[in-house]
Amino acid sequence: MQVDISELLALFQGPKGENTELFKQLLLKVVDRHGNLRADAFSQDDTLFFNPVKNEKLEKELDGFLDLMSENLPYFHPRYSAQMLKDPTIPSILGYLAFIMSNPNNHAWEGGPVTTKMELDVIDTLLKMCGFLTGWGHLASGGSLANMEALWAARDYYGNGTVFFSEVSHYSWKRICKILAIDSFVEVPVDGNFRMNPNALEEALQRSTKPLMVVANFGSTGAGTADDLVAILELKKKYNFHLHIDAAYGGFFRACVMDDDYKLIPFDSAGNISPHSWNQLSLIPEADSITIDPHKQGFMQYGAGAVIYKNEALREPLSNTAPYTYHKTDKPNIGMFSLEGSRPGAMAAACYLTYKVIPPVASGLGKLLDLSLASANKFWELIENSEHFQNFNKPDLDIATFFVKGKDAEEINRRSLSVYQKLSVENPDAEFIISKFVTSPEIAARAIPGLSNPNSDNFSALRSVFMKHWNALDDFRYVRLLVEELEKTAEG
């Protein structure tokens, strides 16, 4: 299946609202269809009121409410590259709207029979994309909750033990350990590329009496880095731990290396993915469990995380039910095996429609993600030739981290923060909006050979998240403009 990139771009409202008219037509189609369903339900019944009821208070409050939209940041625009905020697709919004109007609950089959089937279909798609030939999973409200459930399941299935995650892993991992009363956890040092140091991991494993889980990042929150799964899998053979991949951010990049039958595409045919990232993506199927967020690189609005398990038995320790819930084996109650009770069926519907229209394979969703990779690579290339800025490392995915040139940590901090103040949410007139990248001086020193005076509590650098595929269009227009603005800001 070959899809022209223009067909994919037409599935978004567009940074300047280019597809608004089409979007309005489709929205009206969804609302009309739902209105007809209501009219046809229990057709023997009379209406409860005969004329449309106009509510002036609603209209007045709605006008004021809509005015608040102008105070929101332009997350949809390529000039915004501060945080992990993807522009959702038209299908994701239509799918959500179509079912939120009847408000199904995917806790139990009877609360959402159609959307439960949709969720199972979405999970089957994620299992295939991640290379799990068997397994189970479900949607969740986000990656933190999905991570917590994976650790809970592993701990109760295997018994207590030590959890290992890198010092740049998502902050929620320490919280999760505290919530689950797991006192034995190790923050493993990273190397100069912000990837877990395999030698440090093995040293920590040797000190542990019972390793439980190693968490490998595929797309760390700060720098978007991918841990070395080749080395970690060698250690797994030796120490026999549960391998969980926290791919909340980067998991959907697996679509870039999937053909239409979900078979691995050779590196030479895999677009802009780096050799390192391709190697890690090829090993994703070796994980025991994975967190992957459709609301990150899966083009969904927020509220769509997911966790998948290779071994379906891992869900059993989580099993819980209620006497008032309808039970039948061929009509599964997903909520029996999830930490969350009520879950919106509309989100499953949104994912379902989106991945029917844009399958997570290289010819579909992967084409859009490849544009993000290309944008980050172009930014890295331009910064490599910059007079004022220096890269930390070449991006593993689509997050670029960089700083104002220098060898003195205090000076880099001061000058980088000055740039941030001018090109961030701190400046309401900023032409571009980027973010800070804050790490420890010790980690920064590994990434910047010869760094002097690393005495402050934090090392502050800069960060751009090139999630918007629009950045690659028109010969990387907005990437080039961003670098020009950075240079002017540094000079001023």
FENLIN-V510538 format. One record per run of one state. SS is the DSSP state (H for helix, E for strand, C for the rest). FROM is the first residue (numbers start at 1). LEN is the number of residues. Records with the same first field share a line. If there is no record, write none. Layout:
# FENLIN-V510538
SS: FROM-LEN ; FROM-LEN
This chain:
# FENLIN-V510538
C: 1-4 ; 10-10 ; 41-15 ; 72-8 ; 81-9 ; 101-4 ; 106-3 ; 112-1 ; 130-6 ; 141-2 ; 159-3 ; 167-5 ; 180-5 ; 189-1 ; 191-5 ; 197-1 ; 208-3 ; 219-7 ; 227-2 ; 240-2 ; 248-3 ; 259-5 ; 265-2 ; 270-5 ; 283-1 ; 287-2 ; 293-12 ; 310-2 ; 319-15 ; 338-6 ; 358-7 ; 385-4 ; 392-7 ; 405-3 ; 423-10 ; 434-1 ; 440-1 ; 448-4 ; 453-6 ; 466-3 ; 492-1
H: 5-5 ; 20-21 ; 56-16 ; 90-11 ; 109-3 ; 113-17 ; 143-16 ; 172-8 ; 198-10 ; 229-11 ; 251-7 ; 267-3 ; 275-8 ; 284-3 ; 312-7 ; 334-4 ; 345-13 ; 365-20 ; 409-14 ; 441-7 ; 469-23
E: 80-1 ; 105-1 ; 136-5 ; 162-5 ; 185-4 ; 190-1 ; 196-1 ; 211-8 ; 226-1 ; 242-6 ; 258-1 ; 264-1 ; 289-4 ; 305-5 ; 344-1 ; 389-3 ; 399-6 ; 408-1 ; 433-1 ; 435-5 ; 452-1 ; 459-7
